Structure formats: structure tokens, C-alpha cells
């Protein structure tokens, strides 16, 4: 097993049972197909070493020496998060994902590449945002979130006024919020909320800025599936002002 020097004591294993469902829950199911023996072992042995601690989160203690910290909301299979962490070894990355199979996939990548700059939260990213100090993050990624297409489910979408309040609080001035989606209505929804909010500036200057994925934005398997299905993807970049 690779080294995982996070500057903090390992945490006790977390229970991975599904919590009582809240009406405002952003997510659906928490566990898909049974984990492989390797994945199950990583959940038992590696997850306790990289899981976020309870209570208030001291990012400087979790990532000593990191020049900045980024957070990914709902990292799916972890492809983007692991790629970013591998490219930017001097940046700390916090990944939030309630889907246990996705967590296991990210743990596999952490183990294989010996990533020492990743911490994981198995659950709702909003719980992490509320435990972070003001102006503590330099980037937040929300890539291909569940669009919750039915109108009665729109309250479950990540981009909401309360969430934007949390994002504005934890992002430094000049920090970046990245959102990608293949769902046109969700893109319009997000743009409408963010453009009305005076704390974020849309960084796009030309159509290619939101139609073409930037070179420093690693692809995800959800994006590849969307493109293969003929769906157009939108890449939005907002700057905290």
C-alpha cells in the first residue's frame, strides 16, 4: 500500500449504511452492485486513513504544505479528482461522494498511484461546506450532477440559493467554481441562479469557453457517455468576486 501522509491521525471506520432519506437529499441510491473483494478491502483499510474527520475542518492541518485546496462535489468514479490530484501534487483535494461504489473506485486510484493529497467524505457535500472556514477553498468542481429533471425534484438540485451562500462563503476572492452538465435545463437553471448572484462572475468570453472542455479539465466517464449518446455538454466557469 502507498504512503498517505495527511498530517492527521487516522479516523475510525465510518458506517456506510444508508442514512434516513431527507426530502432535500441530492442523491438517489447509495450502493449499486456488490463491491469486489479488493474494493471491500480498500473500504476497510484505506478509507479510514483518508476520510475527513468529524467536526470543523482544518484544511491546513489536513494538507500541510499545500498551496491551496480544492473540493469536488459528487466525484462519481473519481477519474477527474484522481487526475487533478496526480497533476497538482501541491494542491489538496477533498472529494465528496455518497455512492459507495464510486468511493471504492477512487480509493483504488489513490492506492494505485499513491496519492497523498486526497481526502474523502462519504456523503453529502453540503455537510462538508458547512464545516469549512471562510475563504478556505480555491476551486470547487460540480461535474455532471444529477439534473433532477422533474419540476417537483428541482429542490434537490445542487445549485440553489442556500448552496450558493455556502460556496460564496468558503471560496476565496478570485477562486473558481466549475460546473459541467449535459442537461440543457440544468445548465439554464444554473446560469440563471449564478448570474443573478452578485458574488460570481461568468468567465466565458466566447462560445467555445462553455462549449469546449478546457485542457486542464480532465474528462469523466459520465461526459464520455453523454458524448457517445449524442448529448452536448456545457462547461461553466465562474469566478468568486
JOTACOR-V289366 format. One record per backbone hydrogen bond with DSSP energy under -0.5 kcal/mol. NH is the residue of the N-H (numbers start at 1). CO is the residue of the C=O. If there is no record, write none. Layout:
BEGIN
[[NH;CO] [NH;CO]]
END
This chain:
BEGIN
[[6;4] [11;48] [25;22] [40;36] [41;37] [42;38] [43;39] [44;40] [45;41] [46;42] [47;42] [49;46] [50;46] [50;47] [51;47] [52;120] [57;131] [58;56] [59;57] [61;58] [62;58] [63;59] [64;61] [66;63] [67;90] [68;90] [70;92] [71;139] [72;94] [73;141] [74;72] [74;96] [75;96] [78;75] [82;78] [83;79] [84;80] [85;81] [86;82] [87;83] [88;84] [89;87] [91;88] [92;68] [93;117] [94;70] [95;119] [96;72] [97;121] [100;30] [100;98] [102;99] [103;99] [104;100] [105;101] [106;102] [107;103] [108;104] [109;105] [110;106] [111;107] [112;108] [113;109] [114;110] [115;110] [119;93] [120;50] [121;95] [123;121] [127;124] [128;124] [128;125] [129;125] [130;126] [131;128] [132;128] [132;129] [135;169] [136;133] [136;170] [137;170] [138;69] [139;69] [140;176] [141;71] [142;178] [143;73] [144;142] [144;180] [145;180] [153;150] [154;151] [156;153] [157;154] [160;158] [164;160] [165;161] [166;162] [167;163] [168;164] [169;165] [170;166] [171;167] [172;137] [174;240] [175;172] [176;138] [177;238] [178;140] [178;176] [179;236] [180;142] [181;234] [184;182] [187;183] [188;184] [189;185] [190;186] [191;187] [192;188] [193;189] [194;190] [195;191] [196;192] [197;193] [198;196] [200;197] [201;239] [203;237] [209;206] [210;207] [211;207] [212;208] [217;214] [218;216] [224;220] [225;221] [226;222] [227;223] [228;224] [229;225] [230;227] [231;226] [234;181] [235;210] [236;179] [236;234] [238;177] [239;201] [240;175] [241;199]]
END
